[in-house]
Amino acid sequence: MSWVLHTYLSRDLLGHPDLQCTDPIKKVDLLLLTQWTSQAEEKLFKMVMTDISGCLERILEMEMSHDYLYLDTIQCIDAVLKKVFNISPRLSDKLQEGCMRELLEFLKKYAAAQKDLLRKKAKMKKTETKDFFKNLNNCKNLKQYIQDKDKQGHLVEIIEHMEAFTLKLLREIVADIAERRLKKYFQSQNTEFSLLLDDVRSLLSGLSDYEGVQMRVMDEAYKLLAHVYLKRLVGTRLSRLRRRWQPDVGRRVTDDAELLHRFLSDLVNGVAGRNAMLLKVDDLLTLKDLDATKMTAAEMQQKCYPGSEDLELLPALLQWRGLSRSQIREVQYAMGDLPGFQLRPTPASWFSWFSWFSCCTPESTFIGEEDSSRI
């Protein structure tokens, strides 16, 4: 095929200067040559597509035995496309479309197999997370490769769905560990917080092998750990914490928040802080003035990342601190002019949730209802 397209009519053969006296090119049946070329291209296309299909099938069969499925997949397709492009750019375009169709079927099978595998891994008593990281790494690199080739977006859609599924399972695993450890931590004086960090270290120990997804996974884990901590904090009466821990509960929360950040930063350098609300708890507990509380709540809003679930706990945190319903509404309305502020679930719904979670109404340590009018 390459010889016919690039050599047959070239100066190296029929177009050679020494043969121009006989003008052999005039004797070539160009219509027949065109027909032959078209048929040859079709046969070559079918042969190459068969080879690619077989190659991708073998990659799927070997997937469990190596970490970098994306490398073999990209090399399988790229090597053929480059060779064919040197023969016929027109055929290369057609072949690329065919490769994307084969890759679509490949990804459907890969996604189905991975979902089954990860579901089983997630249910294990001691979860092994390497396959989760490996899958995210494969997804990231495959998406980068196909983004400008996937004209209809079907391949990217499958990959993003698989990424979301994998992260959802990982979040559930981290949340389960955090809930178990922090429930005990807030109910006792033991070392459950350090045990939580040990569990997280064990869970994420394999992440260092997958640099491309380290930051994304750690960021998700950080958000969850900080959020579960905050949820357990506001679900435990302040007076009980003062008896179990120490009178200065705010200092304890700050120490935990700083320790959590140092710990996660040691695992993945440069991870963004997701503990903004925890770091402001100490300030919140020392305030006796509603205007100052409004400013602290505003700082929480500004320092939290966009879409932070922690801000949904702000009404419960304010009630945990001892504010009345009307004071909580006043704080929220004062925050209404802040950029990006959205009024969170109604205070009434949070009062119901808080009462259920803590099984009792926390003592009021803030200014009384009758005093708020003077501030």
DONU-247637 format. One line per field, with one value per residue (C-alpha): residue number from 1; residue in one letter; chain; x, y, z negated. Coordinates in nm, 2 decimals, always signed. Example, Ala and Ser with C-alpha at 12.3 -4.5 7.8 and 13.67 -1.06 7.14 Angstrom:
<rokes>
num <- (1, 2)
residuo <- (a, s)
cadena <- (A, A)
east <- (+1.23, +1.37)
north <- (-0.45, -0.11)
up <- (-0.78, -0.71)
</rokes>
This chain:
<rokes>
num <- (1, 2, 3, 4, 5, 6, 7, 8, 9, 10, 11, 12, 13, 14, 15, 16, 17, 18, 19, 20, 21, 22, 23, 24, 25, 26, 27, 28, 29, 30, 31, 32, 33, 34, 35, 36, 37, 38, 39, 40, 41, 42, 43, 44, 45, 46, 47, 48, 49, 50, 51, 52, 53, 54, 55, 56, 57, 58, 59, 60, 61, 62, 63, 64, 65, 66, 67, 68, 69, 70, 71, 72, 73, 74, 75, 76, 77, 78, 79, 80, 81, 82, 83, 84, 85, 86, 87, 88, 89, 90, 91, 92, 93, 94, 95, 96, 97, 98, 99, 100, 101, 102, 103, 104, 105, 106, 107, 108, 109, 110, 111, 112, 113, 114, 115, 116, 117, 118, 119, 120, 121, 122, 123, 124, 125, 126, 127, 128, 129, 130, 131, 132, 133, 134, 135, 136, 137, 138, 139, 140, 141, 142, 143, 144, 145, 146, 147, 148, 149, 150, 151, 152, 153, 154, 155, 156, 157, 158, 159, 160, 161, 162, 163, 164, 165, 166, 167, 168, 169, 170, 171, 172, 173, 174, 175, 176, 177, 178, 179, 180, 181, 182, 183, 184, 185, 186, 187, 188, 189, 190, 191, 192, 193, 194, 195, 196, 197, 198, 199, 200, 201, 202, 203, 204, 205, 206, 207, 208, 209, 210, 211, 212, 213, 214, 215, 216, 217, 218, 219, 220, 221, 222, 223, 224, 225, 226, 227, 228, 229, 230, 231, 232, 233, 234, 235, 236, 237, 238, 239, 240, 241, 242, 243, 244, 245, 246, 247, 248, 249, 250, 251, 252, 253, 254, 255, 256, 257, 258, 259, 260, 261, 262, 263, 264, 265, 266, 267, 268, 269, 270, 271, 272, 273, 274, 275, 276, 277, 278, 279, 280, 281, 282, 283, 284, 285, 286, 287, 288, 289, 290, 291, 292, 293, 294, 295, 296, 297, 298, 299, 300, 301, 302, 303, 304, 305, 306, 307, 308, 309, 310, 311, 312, 313, 314, 315, 316, 317, 318, 319, 320, 321, 322, 323, 324, 325, 326, 327, 328, 329, 330, 331, 332, 333, 334, 335, 336, 337, 338, 339, 340, 341, 342, 343, 344, 345, 346, 347, 348, 349, 350, 351, 352, 353, 354, 355, 356, 357, 358, 359, 360, 361, 362, 363, 364, 365, 366, 367, 368, 369, 370, 371, 372, 373, 374, 375)
residuo <- (m, s, w, v, l, h, t, y, l, s, r, d, l, l, g, h, p, d, l, q, c, t, d, p, i, k, k, v, d, l, l, l, l, t, q, w, t, s, q, a, e, e, k, l, f, k, m, v, m, t, d, i, s, g, c, l, e, r, i, l, e, m, e, m, s, h, d, y, l, y, l, d, t, i, q, c, i, d, a, v, l, k, k, v, f, n, i, s, p, r, l, s, d, k, l, q, e, g, c, m, r, e, l, l, e, f, l, k, k, y, a, a, a, q, k, d, l, l, r, k, k, a, k, m, k, k, t, e, t, k, d, f, f, k, n, l, n, n, c, k, n, l, k, q, y, i, q, d, k, d, k, q, g, h, l, v, e, i, i, e, h, m, e, a, f, t, l, k, l, l, r, e, i, v, a, d, i, a, e, r, r, l, k, k, y, f, q, s, q, n, t, e, f, s, l, l, l, d, d, v, r, s, l, l, s, g, l, s, d, y, e, g, v, q, m, r, v, m, d, e, a, y, k, l, l, a, h, v, y, l, k, r, l, v, g, t, r, l, s, r, l, r, r, r, w, q, p, d, v, g, r, r, v, t, d, d, a, e, l, l, h, r, f, l, s, d, l, v, n, g, v, a, g, r, n, a, m, l, l, k, v, d, d, l, l, t, l, k, d, l, d, a, t, k, m, t, a, a, e, m, q, q, k, c, y, p, g, s, e, d, l, e, l, l, p, a, l, l, q, w, r, g, l, s, r, s, q, i, r, e, v, q, y, a, m, g, d, l, p, g, f, q, l, r, p, t, p, a, s, w, f, s, w, f, s, w, f, s, c, c, t, p, e, s, t, f, i, g, e, e, d, s, s, r, i)
cadena <- (A, A, A, A, A, A, A, A, A, A, A, A, A, A, A, A, A, A, A, A, A, A, A, A, A, A, A, A, A, A, A, A, A, A, A, A, A, A, A, A, A, A, A, A, A, A, A, A, A, A, A, A, A, A, A, A, A, A, A, A, A, A, A, A, A, A, A, A, A, A, A, A, A, A, A, A, A, A, A, A, A, A, A, A, A, A, A, A, A, A, A, A, A, A, A, A, A, A, A, A, A, A, A, A, A, A, A, A, A, A, A, A, A, A, A, A, A, A, A, A, A, A, A, A, A, A, A, A, A, A, A, A, A, A, A, A, A, A, A, A, A, A, A, A, A, A, A, A, A, A, A, A, A, A, A, A, A, A, A, A, A, A, A, A, A, A, A, A, A, A, A, A, A, A, A, A, A, A, A, A, A, A, A, A, A, A, A, A, A, A, A, A, A, A, A, A, A, A, A, A, A, A, A, A, A, A, A, A, A, A, A, A, A, A, A, A, A, A, A, A, A, A, A, A, A, A, A, A, A, A, A, A, A, A, A, A, A, A, A, A, A, A, A, A, A, A, A, A, A, A, A, A, A, A, A, A, A, A, A, A, A, A, A, A, A, A, A, A, A, A, A, A, A, A, A, A, A, A, A, A, A, A, A, A, A, A, A, A, A, A, A, A, A, A, A, A, A, A, A, A, A, A, A, A, A, A, A, A, A, A, A, A, A, A, A, A, A, A, A, A, A, A, A, A, A, A, A, A, A, A, A, A, A, A, A, A, A, A, A, A, A, A, A, A, A, A, A, A, A, A, A, A, A, A, A, A, A, A, A, A, A, A, A, A, A, A, A, A, A, A, A, A, A, A, A)
east <- (+0.00, +0.27, +0.47, +0.17, +0.09, +0.44, +0.68, +0.49, +0.44, +0.73, +1.06, +1.21, +1.02, +0.78, +0.85, +1.22, +1.39, +1.56, +1.23, +1.05, +1.13, +0.89, +0.66, +0.55, +0.30, +0.08, +0.04, -0.09, -0.46, -0.53, -0.89, -0.79, -0.51, -0.77, -1.00, -0.72, -0.61, -0.96, -0.99, -0.65, -0.74, -1.06, -0.87, -0.60, -0.86, -1.04, -0.71, -0.59, -0.92, -0.91, -0.56, -0.66, -0.96, -0.75, -0.49, -0.74, -0.90, -0.56, -0.50, -0.82, -0.73, -0.39, -0.54, -0.52, -0.15, -0.01, -0.08, -0.07, -0.35, -0.36, -0.01, -0.07, -0.40, -0.26, +0.04, -0.18, -0.38, -0.11, +0.15, -0.10, -0.23, +0.12, +0.21, -0.11, -0.07, +0.26, +0.09, -0.24, -0.35, -0.70, -0.71, -0.56, -0.86, -1.10, -0.89, -0.90, -1.28, -1.27, -1.02, -1.25, -1.54, -1.33, -1.21, -1.57, -1.64, -1.32, -1.41, -1.75, -1.60, -1.33, -1.58, -1.81, -1.52, -1.38, -1.71, -1.75, -1.40, -1.42, -1.76, -1.60, -1.30, -1.51, -1.70, -1.38, -1.32, -0.98, -1.02, -0.74, -0.74, -0.46, -0.71, -0.91, -0.60, -0.50, -0.84, -0.84, -0.49, -0.60, -0.91, -0.71, -0.46, -0.71, -0.93, -0.63, -0.55, -0.90, -1.04, -0.95, -1.04, -1.38, -1.60, -1.93, -1.81, -1.92, -1.58, -1.52, -1.87, -1.79, -1.45, -1.60, -1.88, -1.62, -1.41, -1.72, -1.81, -1.46, -1.44, -1.79, -1.67, -1.35, -1.55, -1.78, -1.48, -1.31, -1.64, -1.71, -1.37, -1.41, -1.75, -1.65, -1.33, -1.47, -1.79, -1.58, -1.34, -1.62, -1.77, -1.45, -1.11, -0.92, -0.68, -0.93, -0.82, -0.46, -0.61, -0.81, -0.49, -0.33, -0.63, -0.61, -0.24, -0.29, -0.58, -0.39, -0.04, -0.05, -0.14, +0.23, +0.26, +0.00, +0.13, -0.12, -0.42, -0.27, -0.39, -0.75, -0.78, -0.63, -0.85, -1.16, -1.04, -0.95, -1.30, -1.46, -1.25, -1.30, -1.67, -1.73, -1.53, -1.74, -2.06, -1.96, -1.85, -2.19, -2.37, -2.20, -2.30, -2.05, -2.07, -2.00, -1.69, -1.56, -1.60, -1.44, -1.16, -1.08, -1.25, -1.08, -1.26, -1.18, -0.81, -0.86, -1.05, -0.78, -0.50, -0.69, -0.75, -0.38, -0.27, -0.50, -0.35, +0.01, -0.07, -0.23, +0.04, +0.30, +0.12, +0.07, +0.28, +0.09, -0.26, -0.51, -0.64, -1.00, -1.02, -1.12, -1.44, -1.26, -0.99, -1.25, -1.43, -1.20, -1.28, -1.65, -1.63, -1.46, -1.70, -1.97, -2.09, -2.33, -2.17, -1.83, -2.00, -2.14, -1.78, -1.65, -1.93, -1.85, -1.48, -1.59, -1.79, -1.50, -1.23, -1.43, -1.38, -1.67, -1.95, -1.82, -2.06, -1.92, -2.11, -2.44, -2.35, -2.31, -2.66, -2.60, -2.26, -2.41, -2.67, -2.41, -2.24, -2.55, -2.72, -3.10, -3.30, -3.35, -2.98, -2.88, -3.12, -2.97, -2.62, -2.73, -2.91, -2.60, -2.40, -2.64, -2.43, -2.12, -2.00, -2.12, -2.33, -2.63, -2.89, -2.84, -3.13, -3.38, -3.28, -3.59, -3.48, -3.13, -3.28, -3.47, -3.16, -2.94, -3.19, -3.21, -2.84, -2.74, -3.06, -3.09, -3.07, -2.73, -2.69, -2.69, -2.35, -2.41, -2.60, -2.97, -3.26, -3.35, -3.00, -2.97, -3.18, -2.92, -2.64)
north <- (+0.00, +0.24, +0.15, +0.21, +0.55, +0.68, +0.50, +0.36, +0.70, +0.88, +0.99, +0.68, +0.46, +0.55, +0.92, +0.87, +1.13, +0.86, +0.70, +1.02, +0.94, +0.65, +0.83, +0.52, +0.70, +0.76, +0.39, +0.35, +0.31, +0.57, +0.46, +0.11, +0.23, +0.44, +0.15, -0.08, +0.18, +0.21, -0.16, -0.19, +0.08, -0.10, -0.43, -0.26, -0.08, -0.41, -0.58, -0.30, -0.27, -0.65, -0.62, -0.32, -0.50, -0.81, -0.59, -0.41, -0.74, -0.87, -0.55, -0.61, -0.97, -0.86, -0.56, -0.72, -0.80, -0.44, -0.09, +0.12, +0.00, +0.35, +0.32, +0.00, +0.12, +0.45, +0.28, +0.02, +0.28, +0.55, +0.31, +0.21, +0.56, +0.69, +0.42, +0.46, +0.83, +0.80, +0.59, +0.78, +1.08, +1.03, +0.67, +0.77, +1.00, +0.71, +0.47, +0.72, +0.72, +0.34, +0.33, +0.55, +0.31, +0.02, +0.22, +0.29, -0.08, -0.14, +0.13, -0.01, -0.35, -0.20, +0.01, -0.28, -0.50, -0.22, -0.15, -0.51, -0.52, -0.20, -0.29, -0.61, -0.42, -0.17, -0.44, -0.60, -0.57, -0.43, -0.23, -0.24, +0.09, +0.04, -0.06, +0.26, +0.47, +0.27, +0.31, +0.69, +0.71, +0.52, +0.73, +1.06, +0.96, +0.81, +1.12, +1.34, +1.12, +1.11, +1.46, +1.61, +1.28, +1.20, +1.42, +1.30, +1.29, +0.94, +0.81, +1.10, +1.05, +0.69, +0.78, +1.06, +0.84, +0.58, +0.85, +0.96, +0.61, +0.54, +0.86, +0.79, +0.45, +0.60, +0.88, +0.62, +0.42, +0.73, +0.85, +0.51, +0.51, +0.88, +0.82, +0.52, +0.68, +1.02, +0.89, +0.73, +1.03, +1.27, +1.03, +0.96, +1.08, +0.82, +0.84, +0.77, +1.08, +0.95, +0.61, +0.78, +0.92, +0.58, +0.43, +0.71, +0.66, +0.29, +0.35, +0.60, +0.44, +0.33, +0.68, +0.78, +0.55, +0.75, +1.10, +1.22, +1.16, +1.22, +1.57, +1.49, +1.19, +1.37, +1.67, +1.46, +1.28, +1.61, +1.75, +1.44, +1.42, +1.78, +1.76, +1.45, +1.61, +1.92, +1.72, +1.52, +1.83, +2.01, +1.69, +1.67, +1.90, +2.16, +2.10, +1.73, +1.81, +2.04, +1.76, +1.49, +1.69, +2.01, +2.34, +2.50, +2.30, +2.56, +2.50, +2.13, +2.17, +2.40, +2.15, +1.87, +2.08, +2.18, +1.82, +1.70, +1.95, +1.86, +1.49, +1.51, +1.76, +1.50, +1.24, +1.48, +1.79, +2.11, +1.99, +2.28, +2.35, +2.23, +2.30, +2.67, +2.63, +2.41, +2.67, +2.94, +2.74, +2.87, +3.23, +3.15, +3.02, +3.32, +3.58, +3.74, +3.99, +3.92, +4.16, +3.99, +3.66, +3.79, +3.88, +3.54, +3.37, +3.59, +3.49, +3.12, +3.18, +3.36, +3.11, +2.79, +2.65, +2.71, +2.46, +2.35, +2.12, +2.26, +2.58, +2.38, +2.31, +2.67, +2.71, +2.40, +2.52, +2.85, +2.68, +2.45, +2.77, +2.88, +3.12, +3.14, +3.09, +3.46, +3.53, +3.26, +3.42, +3.76, +3.62, +3.46, +3.77, +3.98, +3.74, +3.79, +4.06, +3.84, +3.73, +3.38, +3.36, +3.13, +3.09, +2.74, +2.51, +2.69, +2.73, +2.53, +2.22, +2.25, +2.28, +1.96, +1.79, +1.92, +1.81, +1.46, +1.43, +1.55, +1.41, +1.72, +2.10, +2.24, +2.49, +2.85, +3.01, +3.31, +3.63, +3.59, +3.66, +3.96, +4.10, +4.07, +4.38, +4.59, +4.48)
up <- (+0.00, -0.09, +0.22, +0.45, +0.30, +0.25, +0.49, +0.79, +0.96, +0.80, +0.95, +0.80, +1.04, +1.32, +1.28, +1.31, +1.54, +1.74, +1.84, +1.95, +2.32, +2.30, +2.06, +1.87, +1.65, +1.95, +1.98, +1.63, +1.60, +1.33, +1.29, +1.22, +0.99, +0.80, +0.76, +0.65, +0.40, +0.26, +0.22, +0.06, -0.19, -0.28, -0.34, -0.53, -0.75, -0.83, -0.91, -1.14, -1.32, -1.38, -1.52, -1.75, -1.88, -1.97, -2.13, -2.35, -2.45, -2.56, -2.76, -2.94, -3.02, -3.16, -3.35, -3.69, -3.65, -3.60, -3.71, -3.40, -3.17, -3.01, -2.88, -2.69, -2.56, -2.42, -2.27, -2.11, -1.92, -1.87, -1.71, -1.44, -1.38, -1.32, -1.08, -0.88, -0.88, -0.70, -0.44, -0.39, -0.61, -0.47, -0.59, -0.92, -0.99, -0.91, -1.13, -1.42, -1.41, -1.41, -1.70, -1.91, -1.84, -1.96, -2.26, -2.35, -2.37, -2.56, -2.82, -2.87, -2.95, -3.16, -3.36, -3.43, -3.55, -3.77, -3.93, -4.03, -4.16, -4.36, -4.51, -4.64, -4.77, -4.95, -5.14, -5.27, -5.65, -5.58, -5.26, -5.01, -4.82, -4.56, -4.30, -4.36, -4.30, -4.00, -3.84, -3.90, -3.75, -3.44, -3.40, -3.43, -3.17, -2.93, -2.95, -2.87, -2.56, -2.41, -2.49, -2.15, -1.97, -2.13, -1.90, -2.05, -2.41, -2.48, -2.59, -2.82, -2.97, -3.06, -3.21, -3.42, -3.54, -3.64, -3.82, -4.01, -4.11, -4.23, -4.44, -4.58, -4.71, -4.85, -5.03, -5.18, -5.31, -5.46, -5.61, -5.77, -5.94, -6.05, -6.19, -6.39, -6.53, -6.60, -6.76, -7.02, -7.04, -7.13, -7.38, -7.58, -7.67, -7.48, -7.19, -6.91, -6.71, -6.68, -6.59, -6.32, -6.17, -6.18, -5.99, -5.73, -5.69, -5.63, -5.39, -5.18, -5.20, -4.84, -4.71, -4.67, -4.37, -4.18, -4.17, -3.91, -4.14, -4.48, -4.53, -4.42, -4.65, -4.95, -4.89, -4.90, -5.22, -5.39, -5.32, -5.46, -5.77, -5.86, -5.80, -6.01, -6.29, -6.27, -6.26, -6.57, -6.75, -6.71, -6.80, -7.14, -7.42, -7.50, -7.87, -7.82, -7.61, -7.89, -8.14, -7.91, -7.76, -7.93, -8.00, -7.69, -7.42, -7.16, -7.21, -7.18, -6.85, -6.71, -6.81, -6.63, -6.32, -6.30, -6.36, -6.09, -5.84, -5.93, -5.90, -5.56, -5.43, -5.53, -5.32, -5.02, -5.01, -4.92, -5.01, -5.05, -5.40, -5.44, -5.82, -5.81, -6.02, -6.28, -6.32, -6.40, -6.67, -6.94, -6.84, -6.84, -7.20, -7.34, -7.19, -7.41, -7.15, -6.87, -6.63, -6.68, -6.62, -6.29, -6.19, -6.28, -6.09, -5.79, -5.81, -5.81, -5.50, -5.32, -5.42, -5.34, -4.99, -4.74, -4.79, -5.13, -5.32, -5.64, -5.59, -5.61, -5.97, -6.06, -6.21, -6.42, -6.53, -6.64, -6.84, -6.99, -7.10, -7.27, -7.03, -7.02, -6.70, -6.65, -6.70, -6.45, -6.19, -6.26, -6.20, -5.87, -5.75, -5.83, -5.61, -5.32, -5.15, -5.14, -4.79, -4.72, -5.03, -5.01, -5.29, -5.42, -5.53, -5.75, -6.12, -6.22, -6.03, -6.18, -6.53, -6.47, -6.34, -6.63, -6.89, -6.75, -6.71, -7.06, -7.22, -7.43, -7.41, -7.48, -7.76, -7.67, -7.73, -7.50, -7.56, -7.64, -7.41, -7.61, -7.58, -7.20, -7.14, -7.32, -7.08)
</rokes>
